[in-house]
Amino acid sequence: MIAPQQTESIKNLVENIHKENILLPEFQRDFVWELGKTCELFDSLVRDIFIGSIIYGKPSFEITVREIDKRPRKGEGSRKKLVTKFFDKEDIQRMTQINNFRLILDGQQRATSIYRALTGVDEVWFIAKNEEELETSIREKEFRERTLEEMLFEFSLQEDEDRLSIKLSDAFLISKGDILDDDIKENYFEKLSFIAGMDEEELKLAFRKYRMICVKLGELFNSEKLLSYYLLNMNTEKFALFFERSNSKGIQLNFIDILAAKLYKGFNLRQKIEELESSFPNYHFNREIIVRTISYIVSNGKEVDRNYILSNLNYEHFNMYWDEVCNCYRKVLDFLFKERFIISQKWMPYENMLIPLIIFLRSIHKTDFSQMNENQHEFIKYWYWSSIFAQRYSSGSNEAIIQDASILSNIAQNKKISDKAFFSRLKIQITSLEDILSFSKKGNVIYKGILNLINFASKGLIDWSNSSQLHLNSKLEDHHIFPKEYIKNKFKDNEQILSLIDCVANRTLIPKITNIKIGKKSPSQYLKELMEINPNIVESLKNHLIPIEIIDGAYDDFYIVFLEKRAESIFKLIEKYIIAKEQKIVDLFYQPPKTKGNIKIFASYYNKKVEAIFDIETQQVHYNGEVLSVSAAADKAKYNLSGRDNTSTNGWKFWKYINDQNQERYIDDFRKYK
């Protein structure tokens, strides 16, 4: 829950940081502001310019925290490691209640800058205008009536010998009120170079001004309205969402950063990722994939969402499964590349599809893809391409991960699929070659899928310059076969053609350096030039599913004809590897639910669980000694759990059972597939 905007004083902020009642989550980025930014910050405060709100969080879970950066900017201690501490839930609750413990979620740079300036870690000076520099209307005021803004010349990183200067850290100490005037004069004022050579009367006047500015700075530090803040009482879910969606400097943090802070006591997640990528420099490992896979394993195939991960996973789980999952992750990437499912990691359509594949590999004998049989291989190919072209992982991917990981695990164990709905979820969304022409955004999964499918069908795309095979992490660009500028100049009055410039049928993946050389030339021109350095360019075109007549200029004036020709070739691949395989896969792997016998069923209502027996053949439920229809049994169960008798329930979507894949399913399966 987020509280209304509130305010606090600079003094309160500094004192709470000093007492360590205000700290940072361990994952927060480092303090990076230059001193000039600190001067700008105090200039804004004096001028009453809004500097943005600080956002605090009160966590309700264990977390590793870090101290505010108090190190000098250079010299001794400048590279000292910042202190981190691990607090469990009980520590957090106690400190929150007693000390108003808070974490800075947003505003670290501002809060740290203020703290460093007022405690003297950074030297920042208030430089006052001389009398002659004041506007006439200001000079006519009594000194005590002048505001800091009216007197301010600038904030500086050093004393100004020509103007009265007050170091902010000195003013902060003085504002506490326990230093006598004689001590202020001796320890602070008389050390100013500005007063050198002044007579007694001048010194007296200068000291009065010095003290008055210190008083006004003290009022600034003590003002309850100076700093605004929001306070969030947060569970792990909201804590993660906050960092994914809001950061004042655009540095995106996600729930894995929060998890890293939680695990820090016994498992350094960041260090482990660095070690992994150092050991395998040609791979990119997405830490979220590893974490969600471990979550799936720990939860027995039930959970991969952030809330479960943050609430339930601990460093012992990661110590137990990290090496195994990472090893499987690497093997899956090798498999996908060697089988030509992906041309490079950057162009992978759905990274989340790696999780079911890791679980499949983990479930197969000796965790090696060489151990799968041909039927399993066929299923993997069909599942992979169908999931992409059905855009299965575009939304609600957590559920898809769990379902598919469970299915693939059972396929690895030579078990059948009793959930016929699974196959309908793999229905692709491309039904004709015209559909191909509608995909033009490189972020679209079908756009990526088409380019990868061409790679798959070609058994690996080759470069155009030398016909060498492209490798796993080649730096590729989706090159326009008909260059954009050529189309714009050649067909500038044809809106239909211009709208299809970026169509995926006009794109193919080649190395960036090759793409740069192509420029604005017609297809036939730049391809003939490429032929001079690669006489086998025709084979490259075939490999990329490009009609070879393009090299002779047959399509230079017929862009739409070219698109339709290539889209037709692409659609034939989709028919071959997906549409034509559907019935065979269903026949091989579908096993209808049994039609006779009794099974245990259950339901949850008002956070209470109820159990019963379902007779598959009679389609009736045995509940509390009665034999009832499915819906009547549901109404009765809801009444017993809640005391409310005005319910009307679709019992088929109330009662659940555990299927052969260890999945929770509604008993509606036995009605639909009877």
N, C-alpha and C positions, 0 to 999 in steps of 0.2 A: 504494500500500500504506500502511496506517495502522499506526504503531508503537504498542506498549503505552503506557499513560499514564506520563508521566515528570514529574519536578519540577525546578525551577530556582529560583535566588534572585532577589530583587528587584534586587540589585546587578548580577547578570549580565544581567538584562533591560535595565536602564538603560544599562549600558556598551555593550551590543551595539546598542542604538538610537542611542547617541551615535556609535558607529563606523560606523553605517549598515550593519551586518550584519543588522539587522532593519528592514524597510520594509513599505510597504503596496502592494497592487495599485492602480494608478491609479484604477480604477473604484470603490474603496471609498467609502462615504459619508463625509461630513465628521465631524470630532470635534464632538460636540454636548453632552457632559455638562456640567451646571452644577457649580460648585464644591462645592455641597452633596453631590452624588453622590460626589465624591472623598473628602470627609470620611467618608461612610458606608462607602466602600470600605476605608479604612484602619482604621476602627472594626471592620469585619469581620475584617480581617487580624490585628489585635491580639487579638481575641476567638476566633480560630481558627475562624471561620465560613467554610464553603466558599464561595468566590466564583465558582465555575465554572472550567472549564479554558480556557486559551488554545489555539487551534488554529493551528499553523504549517503552511505548505506549502513544499515544495522543488520548484519548477517545473522541468520538463524542456524548456521551450520559451521562445522570446523573449517579452518582456513589458515594458510600460511601468510603472514603479513611482513611488510618491510618498513623500516624507519624512513622518515623524511630525510632527504639528502642534506646533510649538514657538513659535508666535506669541503675543505678549501678548494678553490678552483685550480690551484697549482701548488707545487711544493710538497712538503711533508704531509702525509695523510690524504692527499688528493685522490689516490687510487685505492684507498682502503675499501675493503668489501663492506657494503652496507649490511647491517644486521637484519637477519630475518628471524621470525619466531613463529612457532606453530601453536595455535590455540584450538582446543577441542570445543565442543558445544557448550560444556559446562563453563569453561573459561569465558567464552563469549557472553553467555547469559549473565554471569557474575559481573563482568566488567561493564556491560551495557547498563545494568541496573545501578551499579555503584558509581561508576566514573563517566557515564554517558559516552561509552566507547563507540567510535565511528570510524568507518573507512572512507577515504576520499575516492569517489568513483569518477568524478569529472571535476577538473579545476586544480589538478596537481601542480601544474606549472605556476599558476597564480599564487596558490597557497604557499608553495615552497619558496617562491620569490619573496613574498612578504615576510615569511619567517626568517630567511637568510639575511634580509636587509635589516630587520629590527633586532636581530641578535648579534649582528656584527660579522657574520660569516662573509657577507658581501658588503662592501663599503658604498653606501649611497648617501648623497648629500642633498639637502634642501638649500638652494641658493636664492637668497633674497635680493630683490631689486634695491638699488640705492635710491635715495630720495628723489634725485633728479630723473630717475628712470620711471618714476610713477606717473600715472596720468594725473592731471590737475585735480580732478574730482576726488581722487584717492588721497592725494597729498593733503587736501583740506580736512580729511578725517583725522580724528584722534588715532594714534597708533593702535590702541587696543580695539578700535572699531573696524580696523581693516581685516579682511578675510585672507586666508592663506593664498587663495587664488589670486587676489589682488596684489599680494606682495611677491608672489613666486616669479623668479626670473627663469629658473630651470631646475630640473633634477640632474645631478651630475655624479660622476664616479670619483670625483676628487674635489677637495676644497678649492674655492675661487679666492685667490689672494686679493682681488679687488672688490669683493662683495662679502657680506656677512653670510657665513655658511654654517649649517647645523647638520651634523651627521645623524642620520635617522636612528641608529642604534643608541647614540648618546641621548637623543630626545626621548626614546622609549624608556630608558632607565630613569631619566629625570622625571618622566610622567608618572612614575610609581609613587612619587611624593615622599620618599624616605631619604633624600639627599639634601643636605643643607646648602643654602646659597653660596656660602664660602667654599664648600667642596666643589660645587658646580663651577664656580669661577676658577678655582685652582686646577681642577682636573680636566676641564673641557674648554671653557671659554679662553683662558689665558694661553692655551696652546695653539690658538688660531693665528695663522700668519697675517690675516686681515688686520689685526689690531696693532701690528708692529708700528711703533713710532707715535701712537696716539697719546694725547695728554690725558690728564685725570678726568676732565669733564667729558671728553670724547669717549673714554673707556666706560664711564658711568652710563652714558646714553646708549652705547653699543651693547653693554651688558643687559640694559633694560629691554632692548629690542630682542636680544638673544633669548632672554627668559620668556618674553611674551610669545615669541615664535614657538618655543618649546611647549608652552602652555597650550597654544593652538594646535600644535602637532599632537599633544597628549589628548586633546579633545577629539581630534581626528581618529586616533587609535582607540579611543573609548566609545566612539559613536556606535550605538547599537544598530543604526540604520545604514551603516557603510557597506557591509557585505551581506548579500542576499544568498540564501541557500535553500535547498530542498533536502528533506530527509526521507529516505526510503527504507521502510521495514521490509526486508526482502527474504523470500525463500530462494532456493538455488535456481529454480526455473526463471523467476523474474530477474535475478542477478545476472544470469546468462543472457537473457533477452536484452537487458539494458546495454550490455557491452556490444552486442551484435548490432544494435540499432542506433546507438547514440554515442558519439565521441566528438568533442569540440574541435579536435584537430584532424578528424577524418582517419584516425588510426583504428582500423576495425579489429576488435577483439571478439572472439566467440567463446562459447562455453568451455572449449578445451583449455583456454587460458585460465579460467577459474579452476578447472579440474587440476591443472598443473600445480596450482597453489595448494590445493587440498592434498595432493599426493606427495608434495615436496619433502615431507618428513621422512618418507621411506622409499620414494621412487622419483627420480628427477626426470620428468617426462621430456623436457626440452633437451637435456643432455643425451638422453637415449635416442631421440630423433637425430641429433647431430652425429652421434656415433654410428647410427644405422646408415645415414647418407654418406658419411665418410668411408664406411666399409664398402658401400655400393654406389659410387659416384655417378654411375650412368642411369640411376633410377631416381624417380621422385616419389617419396612416400608421404601420403596424406595422413597425418596423425589422426584425423577424425575417423578415417576408415579403420585404422587399427583399434581405436578406442571403442567404436560401435561394435566391432567384431568381438572384442573382449566382453563387452556388455551382453551381447547375444549368448556367448558361452556361459557366463556367470549366471545369467537369468534363466538358463535352460531353454533358450529359444523363445523367450517371451518379451524381452525389452531391448530397445536400442535408442530410446529417446533421451534427451538431455536431462530431464528431471530424474529419471531412474539412475542415469550415469552419475550425476552429481550427488544424489542422495545415498546411493548404495555401493558404488565401487570404491575400493580403497587400495592402498599401495600393495597389499598382499596379493590382490587379484592380478595386478600388473606384473609383479615379480614372478607370479606363477605362469602367466600366459604370454607375456610379451615376446619372448624369443620364438615361441612356437608360431604365433600369429604372424610375426614379421617374416619368418622363413616361408610360411605359406603365401603371404602377400607377394614376396619376390617371385616365387614359383608361378603364381597366377599371372603376373605380368609377363614372365617368360613365355608361358603357355599362350597368352593372348597374342603376343607378338609373333611367335613362331607359327601359330595357326593362322596368322594374318587377320585376326579379329580387330586389331588396332594397328594403325600405321605409326602412331607416336602417342605418348601419354598425353600430350597437350590436346590431341584431337579425339580423346576418348569421349564417347557420347555421354555416358553416365558412370561416374566414379563409384557411386553407391552399389552398382552391380558387382563390384569386386567382392563385396561382403558375402553374398550367397556362394560365389565361386570359391572363396577361401574356406567356407564351411563345407562345401562339396569336397574340396581337396582334403580337408581335415578328416572327413568321414570315409575316404576311400583307403584301400589297403596300402600301407607304406607311404601314405601321403605323397603319392606320385601320380601324375596324370597318365603315365604310361600303363598304369594298372587298370584303367577303365576299359570296359568292353565297347564294342562298336555301337550298341544301342545307347549306351550312356553318352558316347561321343555325339551321336545324332541328336540326342535330347539337348545337350549343351548348345550345339549349334542352333537348333531351332529356338530354344529359350532365349538365347542371346540376341539373335536378330529380331525375333518377334517382340521382345520387350522394348527394344529401341524403336521399332517402327509403330508400335502401339503406344509409344510415349508413356510406358508404364511407370516410370520413375519420376515423372514431371511434377507430380503433386502427391502428397500423402505417402512419401517414399518410405517412411518408417514401417508402415504396414506391409508395403511391397517387399521390403528387405526381410522382414520376419517370415512372411509367407513363402517367399522364394528360397530363403536359406533352409527352411524346413523341408520344402519340396526337394531341393537339390541334395540335401543330406540323405533323404530317403531313396532318391534315385541312385546315389552312390552305394547304398546298401541293397540295391536291386529290389526295392519295394515299389508298389504301384501307387497311383494317385486316385483317391476316391472323391476328390473335390472337382467335379466337372466344371464348376465355375472358373477354376483356375485357367482352363483352356480358353474360355471366353475373354478372360482378361488379357490374353495375348493376341486378340484380333487386331490386325494392323489397320492403319487409317489411310492407306494409299490403295486405291482400287483401279486406277488407270494411269496412263502415262501423263495425262493432263495434270494430275495431282502433283507430279514432279515439278512442274513449272511454277508452282505456287510457293516453293521454298527458296528464300533468298537471303535469310539472315543467318550469319555464321554461328550465332549462339544457339540456333534451333537444333534440337537433338536429331531430328530427321535429316537435316542438312548435313550434320556431321556423320550420321549413320550412312547416308548415301556414299559419301567420299570413302568411308571405311569399307563399305560393302564392295566398292570397285576394287579396292586394295585386296580384299579377301578373294574375290573372284579371279583376280589376276595373279594370285599367289605371291603378292608383294609388288608394290609399285616401284618403278625404276625412275632414275633421273632422266632428264631430257638431254643433258650435255654429254653424258658418257655411258648411259644405260646401266649404271651401277645401282644396286639395290639400296633403297632408302632404309635407314636403321631406326631403332626404337625411339630415340630422342633427336631425330633430325629436326632442324629448324625449318619448318615448312610454312608456306603461305598458300592460301586458296586462290591460286592464280586464275585470272580471267582468260579463258581460251581466246575469245574475241576481246581484245583490250578495251577498257572503258572509253578511253578517249577516241579510239577508232569508231566505236559505235556512236558516240555523241556527235562526231563530225559527219559520219557517213549517213546516219539515219536521224538527223536532228529534228526532222519534222514528223517523225513517226512515233506517236505516243505509246503505242503498243510495244514497239521494240525497246524504247527507252525504259519502259517499266520493267523490262526483263533483263536488264544489264547484269544484275547480280544473281540471277537465277542459278541454282545449283547445277543445272545442266550445262551452264557456261563456266563451271569451275572445276579445277582439279588441283591436287596437292603436289607442289614441286618445291625444291629448296629456294630460299629467298634470293640467293645470288643469281639463280637462273631467271627468276621473275623480274629482277631489276633490268636485265639485259633486253627484255622483250619490248618494253616501252609502249609506244602508241601505234606500232605498225600493224598492218593487216595480218591475219593469221598466216596466209600463204607466204608473205614476205619474211616474217621473223622465223617461220619454220624452215624455209629454204636456207636462211642464214645459219640456223642451228645444224642443218644437214652438213654444212661444211666442216663442223667440228665433231659431228656424230652422224656418220653415214647410215646408222641404224635407227634414225629418228622415226621411221615408219613403225618399227617394232615398239618404240616408246609410246606412240599414239595408240596402237592397238592395246597396249598394256593399260593405258588410261581410259580405255573405252571411247576413244575419239575416232570418228570416221576418217579413214586415211585420205579420202578425196579432198580433205581440207587443205592438204599440202599443195595441191595443184590449183587452188583458188576456186574450187567448185562452189564453196559456200560464202566466199567473200561478200557477195551481194545478196545472200539469202540467209540471213541470221536466224529467222524463225524456222526455216527448213532444217537448219543445223540443230537448233534446240530440240525440235520434235524428233529428229533422228536419234540424238543422243539420249533424250528422255525415254524413247522407246527401248533403247538398249538397257538403260538403267532399270526400267520396269520389268524387263525380262529377267533380270537378276533377282528382283524381289519375288517374282513368280516362282523362280527356280528354287530359291533357298528358303522361302517362307510359305507362300500360298500353297504350293504343290506338296509341301511337307506336312501340312496341318493334319490331314486325316490319318496319315501313317503314324504320326506321333501319338494321336489320340488312341489309335488301335493298339499301339505298343504299350502305352503307359497308363491308360485309364482303367480303373476297376470300380464298377458301380458299388454304392453302399449295399450292404447285405439287406435282404428283404424279409428276413425272418429272425425271431429271437428278441430278447430283451436287452436293453442297454441302460446304463446309469446316465441320468441327466441331472442338470443343476441350473440354478439361476441366482442372481443377486438382486436384492431390492432393499432400499434403505440401509445400504451397507451391511446387509445380512445375507447369508447364503442359505439356500434351501435345496434339498435333493429329492429325486423321485426316480421312478423306473418308467421307461418308455417301451411299449410293445410295438415293434416295428410293423408286424403283420396287421394288427388290429388298429394301429394308429391311435392308441389310447395311452393315458398316463395313469400309473398307479401312485397315488399320493395320499398319505395319511390314512391308509386303510380303505381308500375309495378308488374306484375306477372311473375316470373322468375323461372327457374330451381334452384335447391339448389346450384349448383356450380356457375351458372351465377350470382346469387344474391350475392354470396360470393365475386366474382371478382369485381362486381360493388361496393360493400361496401368497399373493400380494396382500390379501385381507389379513391373513395370519401374521404377516410380518409388520404390517402398518396399522391395522385396525380400521382401515378404510374399505367400505364395501361398495363404493360407487365406481369401481374400475371396470374397464372393458378392454381386454387385452388380446392381441394377436399372439397366441401361445407359441406359434411356430417361430416367432422372432423373440421369444422370451426364454424358452428352454434351450440349453446348450449341451453338447456332448464333446468328448475328446476323440478325434478321429485317428486313423492309423498313422498319420503324420505327426501325432501329438499336438494337434492344433485344436483350439476351441472353435467349434462350429455350431451354428443354430441347427436344430433338428429339422428345419425347413428342407435340409438336404434330402431327407427321407420322403418328403412330400413331392419335391420337384423331380427327383430321379427315380421314383417308384415305377 
